[in-house]
């Protein structure tokens, strides 16, 4: 019988990741999912076979799960499927137990369900079955309470719907910094987009005979390529100021179980959204820069809303394109277009009328390391103000954006001028 039950976001990233994966696979909204949909998705996509052939499965559940127990060979997939069906049959909206994951009441006992599986497959029922990290990522149990959600002296109360949903994490996850990802977001559209993108990518890999998921040996660039693809197709390019994405970066395998949360802040999302609607060439430039950044310096700068040295000239490298540089400066660093325009004007004044040899001498990434050249720029700006070519507000916009007029510019405040010395054209003296 198809029992009536509610499906909605739980606030738990592991469960929501699985629910959105199911939602995508059956092409239904989350709130429209039924118990029959849960059954159909098992049959149509053969989840037991997929999970057995995804290396991410053991990172999510370890090797004590029925799907990998050596004692159950060669019937692992059948036993695992029976376990999932028991979970589906146990879903209801009433009961005396309270799920500590989704907050709903339920009437289900995982030990009874496991006894049913053992009886069906003539397995030796040895000891009571508890909810542990072989059934839910990073959750503690009576036997092991050292994980992120410790059970301590009692097992966690987890309903069968939540236990079922997390089995779809392996198909919907990706790798970032060598660990798995689960997403949270204030945007329903973005959350669904990120998870469904992962599912499509992983399905394609499975069809090609691969067991590795999205992101394996591909670096952070592959994850951000997903963001750009999704944002390009979003209906509204103007993200609200409160919107953010949180990536739960975790591993549940072996003794190295671990979890950290990476925030993609609003400012970074707006930068990515703006970039997603630019040319393919510009997007590829950004992704290549990220791909070649083995130390994740650009990623760290992006997440912390800071400038990055990777954007700037160094020796024979002239820095990123002007278009990419200016989008990053305005959206991430927070420099105004007026400030960048003035920095470019100062750079052109420094180069104006000089011959090629003199201009090449100016092109140095540490030109403003010495006080002499910084004083030279300040003197030039004073002359421009006295000549009416600039105003004090131009100086303040570049060096004092917070309005603190007595602020003494730091070396990095001259970086935009250094960038435009390399990347702007001036009259050259013959």
N, C-alpha and C positions, 0 to 999 in steps of 0.2 A: 504493500500500500504506500502511496506517495504522501507521506506526512507533510503537514504545513509547518514550515519553519522559516525563521528570519535570517537573511544573509545581508550583512552590512559591514562597513569597515569597523574593525575592532580596536584600532589604535596600537595593536601589536604588529610590528613590521613583518615578522615571520608568517603570521597567519594571513595578513592582508596581501602579502606577496603571492601566496598560494591561491587565495580567493580570486585575485585579479587574473592570475594565470588561467584558472578554470573559466572565468568569465570570458576571456579572450578565446579559449579553445571551443566553447559552445556558442560563441557569438551572442551572448546575452548580457544585459546589464546586471550588475552585482545583485541588486535587490530583486531581480526576476528569477534568480537561480532556484531550482527545485531539487528535491531529493533524487528525482529521476535523472536530472542533469548530472548529478554526481556519479550515478551508476553508468550513464551513457559515456561519460568522459573516460572512464576506466576501460570500457570495451573498445571505443572508437580509436583511442590513441595508445592502447596497450601500455599503460603507465608503468606496469611492472617491468616490461621489456625495456622501455626507455630509461628508467632509473637504473636498471642493471647495466646499461651500456653508457651511462654518464659517470665520468670520474668524480663529478661534483657530489654524487650521492653520499659517498663515504665521508666527505668533508662536512656534510650536513648532519648525518646520523651515525657516523662511525661504522664499525663492522659487526656490531652486535645485533643489528636489525635483522629480522627474518630473511630479508632479501640477500644477506651475505653470510648467514650462519653456515659454517661448513657441515654441521650435523644434518642440515636439511637438504643437502644436495642429493639428487638433481632437481628437487621440487621447490626450490627457493621461490621462483616467480609465482607458482600456484599458491603456496602458503602465504606469501606476502599479499597477493590479491585477495585471498580469503580474509586476511586481517583488515584490509581496507574496506571490504564489504561489510564486515562486522561494525566498523566505525560508522558507515553510512546508515545501517539499520538501527544504530543506537541513537541517531540524531533525533531530538525532540525539543519542544519549547517548554516542557514542564519537568518538574522533578524537585527533589530536595537539596541536591548538590548545587553548588555555585561555582561556575568556571572563573578561575582567577586570571584568565587571559582575556576573554571577551565580556565577562560580567553577566552571562545568561545562566539561567537555571537549566539543569539537565538531569537525566536519570540514566546513568551508564556506569558500568564497572569494567575497566580494561582487563582485569583478571578473568572475569566471567567470559568476556569476549575471546580472550586467548584460550581459555579452556575449550570453547566451541571450535576454535581453529584446530587445536590439538586433536580433538575428537574426530573431526572431519578427515584429517590427514593421518590419523593413527600415530600421532606423535606422543612421546613420553612426556607427560606434564610433570615437571620436576619441582618447581617452586612458584610462589605467587608472583604474578606479573605486576610491575609498577610502572608508572609514567616516569621515564628517565630520558637522558639525552639520546638514547637510541630511538625514541619515538617523538621527541620534541627538542629542537636545537637549544643547547646551552642550559637546559633545565636540570636542576639537581634532583636527587632521589635519596631514599634512605641509605642506599649503598654508597652514594657519592654525592656529597653536597658542596663540592668545591667549584661549581660552575657559576655563571652569571646570575642565575635564578635559583638559588640553593633551596633544596627541600628541607634541609636541617633534620628536625625530628619527625617530620611528616611528609608524605608525598604531596605534590602539587595537584590541586583540583583542576583538571583540564577536560573540557567537554569533547565528545567525539568529532564534532564539526571542526574544531581547531586542530585536533590530532590528524584529521584527514587532510585539511588544507595544506599543512606544512610539507606534505609529500610531493607537492608541486613546486617546491623551491628549486630542486636540482635542474628542472627544465627552464626555469624563469630567471635564474641567477647569472651572474658574470663574475669575472675575476678582476680585482683591483688591488694592486700591491701584494699579489699572491694570496689574497683572501677572497671569500665570497661576498656578494653584495645583496642587501635587501633595501628597498627604497621606502621612504616616507615622504610625503609632500602635502602642503596645504592645498595644492591644486589637484583635483580629481583627474583632469584631462592629462596633466603631465605624468602623474603616477601611473595611470593606465597605459600611457604612451611608452614610458620607460620599460615597464614590465612586458608589455606585448612585443616591443622591439627585441628584447632579450629572447623571448620565446621563439619568435620567427628566426632569429639568427641561429639559435641552438638547434631548432628543427632542421634547418638547412645543413648544419654540420653533421647531424645524425644521419640524414639522408645520404651524405657524402661518405659515410663510414667512419666519421671522426667521433672520438669519445671526449675530447676536450671541449670545454664551453667557451663562450665569448670572452675574450680578454687574455687567454693563455698565451704568453710570450708576445703579447701585442701592446703592452704598456697602457698607460692611462689615456693615450690618444684615442683608443678604440671606444672607451667609455664616453669620451666627450664627443666623438663622432655621432654616437647615439643621441646625445643631447641636441646636437645641431640638426640631425634628421627630424627629430620629434618636434622641435620648436619651429622648424621651417613649415611644418604642416599644421601647426596650431592655428585656430581661427583668429585669435586675438593676439597681436604682436605686442600690445602694451600690457606688460605684466603688472599686477598690483604691487604696491610697495611692501606688502607683508609676505609675499610668496617666497618660499624657500624649499630646498630639497635636502633631505638627510639620508646619507648612505650608511647603513649598518654594515661595517666591514668586519667579517667574522670568520672563524674557523671552529669547528666542533670536533675535530678528529684528534685521536690520540691524547697525549698529555699536554698538547699545546693549545687547548681550547682557549679562545680569546675573542674579544669583540671591542671595537672602537667605533665612534660615530663621527662621520665626516660631514660637515655642513657645507652645502653649496649656497652661499648667502644670496640675498636678493640682488645685490649689485652684480655679482658674477652671473646670475641667471639673465639679467637684463643685457649684459655684454654678449652672452652666448645667443640670446634671442635676436639681438641686432645683427650679430655676425651671421646667423643662420639664413638671413635674408639677403646677404651679399653674394658676390660671385663665387662660383666653385673654386676659382683660383685663390681667392682670399681665404676661404675656409681651409683649403688644402695647405696653404702657407702656415696657418695657425696650427693645424694638426701635425704637420711635419715638424714644426718647432717643438711641440709637446712630445712627439715621438722620439726625437733625438735628445731630449732632456732626461738623461738617465738618473739624475739626482732628484727629479721631481721639483726642481726649483720654481719652474713656471707654475706648476700646480699649487704649490704652497703660496706663491704670491697671489695667484688668482683667488684662492680661498680666503686669504687674509686682506684682500683689497689693497695690495701693495704693488709698487713698481717692480719690474724685473730687469736685471742686467742683460738678460737674453734678448731683449728688444733693441738694445743699443749697439752701436758700432764697436768693434774690437779688432785692432790690427787691420787686416784686409777685409774683414766682414763689415759691411756697411749698415748692419741692423735690419730690422724688418721693414716692409714696405711702409710708406707714409700713411696709407689708408689704414692698415692694421694698427700701426703705432697710435694714430690719433683716436681710433675707436677704443683701444685699450686705455689710453690716458683719460679720456672723458668718462667712460663707463666704469672703469675699475679704480684708477688712481684718484679720480675726481677733479682733474684739472679742467678748467673751462676752455672753450674754443678760443676765447679772447686771450687767455694766457699762452696757449700754443701759438696763436698767430703772432703775438708779441715776441715770443722766443724765436720764431722763424725770422722776424724782422731784424732782431739783434744779430742773429747768425749771418744774415745777408749783409748787414752793415760791416760786420767784421771781415767779410770776404770781399766786399765791394772794392773794385779798382785794383785788386792785387793780381799778380800774375799766377800762373799755374803752380809754380814752385812754392810761392808763398802760401797759396791756398792749401797745398798738400801738407805743408808744415803745420797748418792749423788743425789738420785732421788727425787728432789723437784722442783716444778714449779717456786719457787722464789729463787733458789740456787744462782742466780747472782744478787739478789736484794742488797746484801751487797757488799761493795767495796773489802773486803778481797778475796772473791772467784773470782772476776773479775781480781784482781791483780795476783791471783794464776794462772789463765789461761794465762795471758800475760807473766808471768815468764816462764810457761811451753812452750809457743810458742818461746820465746827467746832461751830456751835450745834446742828446736827442730831445730831452724835455725843454732845455733852454732854447733850442732852435724851433720848438713847436712841432716836432715830428712825433712826439709821444707825450703822454701825460703821466703824472705821478700814479694815477689809477692803473696804468699799464704795468708799472713796476710792482704795485701792490698786488695786482691780479696774478702775476707770475711768482713773486716771492712771498707775498703775505696774504694768501687767499682767506685766512681766518680773520683778517682785519687787525692783526696785531702789528702795528706800524713800526714798532721798535724791534721786531723780530730780525735776528741776524741770519741771513741765508746760509744754509749748509751747503757742502760741496754738491750733494745730490740734487739740490734745487737748480743747479746749472745744467743738469743732464739734458733737458729739452733743447737748450741752446747747442750743446755738443752734438745732439742727434741731428739738428738741422744744418749744422756746419757740413756734415756729410751728405745730407739729403735735401738740399735746396740749391737753386741755381742763381748765380750772381754774375754781373758783368766782369769779364776777365781782362785785365790789362795785357796788351800785346807785349 
